[in-house]
Amino acid sequence: MISDMYPTTRNRASGTFVQCQAAELVRQGIDVQVLLPVAERFPFPKTDPPCEPPAPEDPLVFFVHYLHFPQRVLPSLEVFFLLRKLTAAARRVRATFRFDILHAHRLFPNGYVSMLLARRLGVPCVVTAHGNDVNKHPFEDERIARYTRTVIAGADQVVAVSQALREKLLTLAEPLRPVRVVYNGIDTERFRPRENKGTLRTELRLPETGIGICTVCRLVEEKGLAELAHAFTAIARSHPGVWLVMVGDGPLRTRLEIWVREEHLKGRVFLPGAVRHNDVSLWLAATDLFVLPSYREGIPLTVFEAMACARPVVATTVGGIPELALNGITAILIPPREAGALRSALLTLIESAEVRQRFGEAGCRRVGERFRWSQSAASLATIYGEVLAFRKQAA
């Protein structure tokens, strides 16, 4: 696997889904090594190994440092330096690990570079599209769009993490083989209903009473946080027992802190910052409902996690969200960028414990039946077998 979305000491919350998928593939009998590109800016480290040894805490991972140029400035240089480093790293790993397939996560740059590398090594290449690599980046830069179309048309197999992403991907280019959909999974042992809400609230320094709303996301505009702030301001005035936790960090944090001060919401709005992925379930279990008013998404893992914790969901009808959370059954889904609709949806759940419980239980059942990591990895294993058989037949 080649993925820069993977937990590291620098960013422990990044790409946990790739880590879970790789670990589950190993449990199902597939040998996996992960090459993790690490973008380094000037000054580049003097010690420049092509491939660091595995991290002690995760022996699946090799770190590959490469000189990074912003993609929108010089995407061709990004490709050049990443391909150079990954080629050296892959050959070094292959001396002891005779892998059969390269599987890259994200169409660009990883997918494009992996496709070139796979051709050099004579192995097939599978590429998974995750969201912004289809929905956003190709529409911001024509050069990236060309690379993206080349990957879609040239990879041995393209995988999408949702049906919505698959449909959007097909508008960009025609693939060699039909695009397959493999949903991410959820660790239902870690993310599960808990009975100790009161204890968790005390431990996390949250209000012991009232209805708690939780969102878990990067604090950026496209997560719909302006609409959430507007909706919660109105709710806070009419419902004094309701409070909000915004778990995550990002460039909007300062603006959100100013909003809390100006609206006198101290003690009603909490900004704990980024937390370890292992701890996200605690924040979900300490609250009563989950909200994600994003403008665009691929397949947001936090929706899986909230449902697995038996939390009802308020989210927008973007990306793969409607494939995960069923409107009127596990969630209330609303259009993006509509603070009024968001406020109404939140109030529906705030004002009815019966609806919260019913939606939460239905969501928990749905995750257990449809979205386990064992199912995700089994689907990938089937695809790997098909790709190898197709390559053998073509030869």
C-alpha positions in Angstrom: 0.0 0.0 0.0 1.1 3.5 -0.7 -0.7 6.1 1.4 0.1 9.4 3.0 -3.2 9.1 5.0 -1.9 7.1 7.9 -1.4 7.9 11.6 2.0 9.2 12.5 3.6 10.8 15.5 3.2 14.1 13.7 -0.5 13.5 13.1 -2.0 10.6 15.1 -5.6 11.2 13.7 -4.7 11.1 10.0 -5.9 8.2 7.9 -6.8 5.8 10.6 -9.1 4.1 8.1 -6.1 3.0 6.0 -4.4 1.7 9.0 -7.5 -0.3 10.0 -7.9 -1.6 6.5 -4.3 -2.8 6.3 -4.5 -4.5 9.7 -7.7 -6.3 8.7 -6.1 -7.5 5.4 -3.3 -9.0 7.5 -5.8 -10.7 9.8 -7.4 -12.2 6.7 -4.1 -13.7 5.5 -2.8 -11.1 3.1 0.8 -9.9 3.6 0.9 -6.1 3.6 3.6 -3.4 3.8 2.7 0.3 3.7 4.9 2.9 2.1 4.0 6.2 3.8 5.2 9.3 1.8 6.4 12.1 4.1 6.5 15.5 2.4 9.5 17.5 3.4 10.0 21.2 2.6 13.2 23.1 2.4 15.7 22.7 4.1 15.6 19.0 3.2 17.2 16.7 5.8 20.9 15.9 5.1 20.3 12.3 6.1 18.1 11.1 3.3 17.4 7.4 3.5 15.2 6.1 0.7 13.1 4.2 3.1 13.1 4.3 6.9 12.6 1.0 8.7 9.2 0.2 10.2 8.1 2.2 13.2 8.2 0.0 16.4 4.6 0.7 17.1 3.5 -0.3 13.6 5.7 -2.8 11.8 3.6 -2.5 8.6 4.8 1.0 7.8 7.9 2.3 6.1 8.4 6.1 5.9 9.5 7.5 2.6 10.7 11.1 2.8 10.6 13.2 -0.4 11.1 16.8 -1.4 7.7 18.4 -1.6 6.5 21.2 -3.9 3.0 22.6 -3.5 0.9 20.7 -6.0 -0.8 23.8 -7.4 2.6 25.4 -8.1 4.6 22.6 -9.7 2.6 19.3 -9.8 5.2 17.8 -12.2 8.0 18.3 -9.6 5.8 16.7 -7.0 5.5 13.7 -9.3 9.2 13.7 -10.1 10.5 13.7 -6.5 7.8 11.3 -5.2 8.4 8.8 -8.0 12.1 8.9 -7.4 11.8 8.2 -3.7 9.1 5.6 -4.0 11.0 3.7 -6.7 14.0 3.4 -4.4 11.9 2.5 -1.4 9.8 -0.1 -3.3 12.9 -1.8 -4.7 14.5 -1.9 -1.3 11.3 -3.4 0.3 11.0 -5.8 -2.6 14.3 -7.4 -1.8 12.7 -9.1 1.1 9.0 -8.7 0.4 7.9 -9.9 -3.0 4.7 -8.1 -3.3 2.2 -8.9 -6.1 0.2 -5.6 -6.2 0.6 -1.9 -5.5 -2.5 -0.3 -3.9 -2.4 3.5 -3.7 -4.8 5.7 -1.8 -5.8 9.0 -3.5 -5.7 9.5 -7.2 -3.1 12.3 -7.1 -0.2 12.3 -6.5 0.0 8.8 -5.0 -2.2 7.1 -7.5 -0.5 8.6 -10.5 3.0 7.9 -9.2 2.1 4.4 -8.1 0.7 3.6 -11.6 4.1 4.6 -13.1 6.0 2.7 -10.4 3.8 -0.4 -10.9 4.7 -0.4 -14.6 8.4 -0.2 -13.8 8.1 -3.2 -11.5 5.7 -5.2 -13.7 2.9 -5.5 -11.2 -0.7 -4.3 -11.4 -1.9 -1.2 -9.6 -5.1 -0.6 -7.7 -6.0 3.0 -6.8 -8.7 4.1 -4.3 -10.4 7.4 -4.6 -11.4 9.0 -1.3 -13.2 12.3 -1.9 -11.3 15.6 -2.5 -9.1 13.8 -5.1 -12.3 13.6 -7.2 -14.7 16.2 -5.9 -12.3 19.1 -5.5 -8.7 19.0 -6.7 -9.3 18.2 -10.4 -11.6 21.3 -10.6 -9.1 23.6 -9.1 -6.1 23.0 -11.4 -6.2 21.6 -15.0 -2.8 20.0 -14.6 -4.0 18.0 -11.7 -7.1 17.2 -13.6 -5.0 15.7 -16.4 -3.0 13.5 -14.0 -6.3 12.4 -12.4 -7.9 11.4 -15.7 -4.7 9.5 -16.6 -4.9 7.5 -13.4 -8.6 6.7 -13.9 -8.0 5.5 -17.4 -4.7 3.7 -16.8 -4.9 2.0 -13.4 -5.6 -1.8 -13.4 -8.5 -1.2 -11.0 -10.0 2.0 -9.6 -11.9 1.7 -6.3 -14.2 4.4 -4.8 -15.3 4.6 -1.2 -19.0 5.4 -2.1 -21.4 5.1 -5.0 -21.7 8.9 -5.2 -17.9 9.2 -5.6 -18.0 6.4 -8.2 -20.5 8.4 -10.3 -18.6 11.6 -10.0 -15.3 9.8 -10.9 -16.9 8.4 -14.1 -17.6 11.9 -15.4 -13.8 12.6 -15.4 -12.6 9.6 -17.5 -13.4 6.1 -18.6 -11.6 3.4 -16.6 -10.1 0.2 -17.9 -12.4 -1.9 -15.8 -15.7 -1.0 -14.0 -15.0 1.0 -10.9 -15.7 -0.9 -7.7 -17.1 0.5 -4.5 -15.5 -0.6 -1.2 -16.9 1.1 1.8 -14.6 1.9 4.8 -15.4 0.0 7.9 -15.6 0.7 11.6 -14.0 -0.9 14.7 -17.2 -1.9 16.5 -15.2 -3.0 19.6 -13.8 0.5 20.1 -16.9 2.4 18.8 -19.9 1.0 20.6 -22.7 2.1 22.9 -21.6 2.9 26.4 -23.5 3.2 29.7 -21.2 5.5 31.5 -22.2 8.9 30.0 -22.1 10.7 33.3 -18.7 9.5 34.3 -17.3 10.4 30.9 -18.7 13.9 31.1 -17.0 14.4 34.4 -13.7 13.0 33.0 -13.9 15.2 29.9 -14.9 18.3 31.9 -18.2 18.6 30.2 -21.6 19.7 31.7 -23.0 16.9 33.8 -26.6 17.6 32.6 -28.3 18.8 29.5 -28.2 17.7 25.8 -24.8 17.5 24.3 -24.2 18.0 20.6 -20.9 16.7 19.2 -19.1 17.3 15.9 -15.7 15.7 15.0 -13.9 17.3 12.1 -11.1 19.5 10.9 -12.0 23.1 11.7 -12.3 24.4 8.2 -15.0 26.3 6.3 -16.1 23.4 4.1 -17.3 21.4 7.2 -20.2 23.9 7.5 -19.0 25.3 10.8 -20.3 28.8 10.1 -23.8 27.4 9.6 -23.4 25.3 12.8 -22.3 28.3 14.8 -25.3 30.3 13.5 -27.7 27.5 14.3 -26.3 26.9 17.7 -26.4 30.5 18.7 -30.2 30.5 18.1 -30.6 27.2 19.9 -28.6 28.4 22.9 -31.0 31.3 23.4 -34.1 29.2 23.5 -32.7 26.0 25.1 -30.4 26.9 28.0 -29.5 23.2 28.8 -28.0 22.5 25.3 -24.2 22.6 24.7 -21.8 21.8 21.9 -18.5 20.1 21.6 -16.4 20.7 18.4 -13.6 18.1 18.5 -10.7 18.9 16.1 -8.3 21.6 15.1 -7.8 23.8 12.1 -7.6 27.3 10.7 -11.1 28.3 11.9 -10.3 27.7 15.6 -9.4 31.3 16.3 -12.6 32.6 14.6 -14.6 30.0 16.6 -13.0 31.2 19.9 -14.0 34.8 19.0 -17.6 33.6 18.3 -17.7 31.9 21.7 -16.6 35.1 23.5 -18.8 37.5 21.5 -21.9 35.4 22.0 -21.1 34.7 25.7 -21.1 30.9 25.1 -18.3 30.0 27.5 -19.5 26.9 29.3 -21.8 26.1 26.4 -19.3 25.5 23.6 -16.2 23.5 24.0 -13.1 23.3 21.7 -10.9 20.5 23.0 -8.7 20.5 19.9 -7.6 17.4 18.1 -7.7 14.2 20.1 -6.3 10.7 19.5 -8.5 8.6 17.3 -8.8 6.1 20.1 -10.5 8.8 22.3 -13.1 10.0 19.7 -15.5 7.3 20.9 -15.4 8.8 24.5 -16.5 12.2 23.2 -19.3 10.7 21.2 -20.4 8.6 24.2 -20.4 11.6 26.4 -22.8 13.5 24.2 -26.3 12.8 22.9 -26.2 13.5 19.1 -23.8 14.0 16.3 -23.7 16.7 13.6 -21.7 17.1 10.4 -23.0 19.9 8.1 -20.3 19.6 5.5 -20.4 21.2 2.0 -18.7 18.1 0.5 -17.5 14.7 1.6 -16.3 11.4 0.4 -17.3 8.9 3.0 -16.8 10.5 6.4 -15.6 8.1 9.0 -17.0 10.2 11.8 -20.6 9.4 10.7 -19.8 5.7 10.9 -18.3 6.2 14.4 -21.3 8.2 15.7 -23.7 5.6 14.4 -21.7 2.7 15.9 -21.9 4.6 19.3 -25.7 4.7 18.9 -25.8 8.4 18.3 -28.4 9.9 16.0 -26.9 12.0 13.2 -27.7 15.3 11.6 -25.7 15.7 8.4 -25.9 17.1 4.9 -26.9 15.3 1.7 -23.4 15.4 0.2 -21.0 12.7 -1.1 -21.6 9.3 0.4 -23.4 10.4 3.5 -26.9 9.4 2.3 -25.4 5.9 1.7 -24.4 5.6 5.3 -27.0 7.5 7.3 -30.6 6.8 6.2 -32.8 9.9 6.4 -35.7 9.4 8.9 -34.2 6.1 10.1 -30.8 6.8 11.5 -30.4 10.5 10.7 -31.9 13.7 9.6 -30.3 14.8 6.4 -30.5 18.4 5.2 -29.1 20.4 2.2 -25.7 22.0 2.8 -25.2 25.7 3.6 -28.7 26.1 5.1 -28.4 27.2 8.8 -32.2 27.3 9.2 -32.6 23.7 8.1 -29.7 22.7 10.4 -31.3 24.4 13.4 -34.6 22.7 12.8 -33.0 19.3 12.4 -31.0 19.7 15.6 -34.1 20.9 17.5 -36.0 17.8 16.4 -33.5 15.6 18.1 -32.9 17.9 21.1 -36.6 17.9 21.9 -37.3 14.2 21.6 -35.5 11.6 23.6 -37.6 8.9 21.9 -36.4 9.9 18.4 -32.8 10.1 19.6 -32.9 6.6 21.0 -34.7 5.2 18.0 -32.3 6.7 15.5 -29.3 5.8 17.6 -30.3 2.1 17.9 -31.0 1.9 14.2 -27.7 3.4 13.3 -25.8 1.0 15.5 -27.5 -2.0 13.9 -26.8 -0.7 10.4 -23.1 -0.3 11.1 -22.9 -3.8 12.6 -24.7 -5.3 9.6 -23.1 -3.4 6.7 -19.9 -1.6 7.6 -17.4 -3.8 9.4 -13.7 -3.7 8.6 -13.9 -7.5 7.9 -16.3 -6.8 5.1 -14.2 -4.0 3.7 -11.1 -6.1 3.7 -12.8 -9.1 2.2 -14.1 -7.0 -0.7 -10.5 -5.7 -1.3 -9.1 -9.2 -1.2 -11.6 -10.3 -3.9 -10.6 -7.3 -6.0 -6.9 -8.2 -5.7 -7.6 -11.7 -6.8 -9.6 -10.5 -9.8 -6.9 -8.0 -10.8 -4.2 -10.7 -10.7 -6.3 -13.1 -12.7 -7.1 -10.4 -15.3 -3.4 -9.6 -15.6 -2.4 -13.2 -15.9 -5.1 -13.8 -18.6 -4.0 -10.7 -20.5 -0.4 -11.9 -20.5 
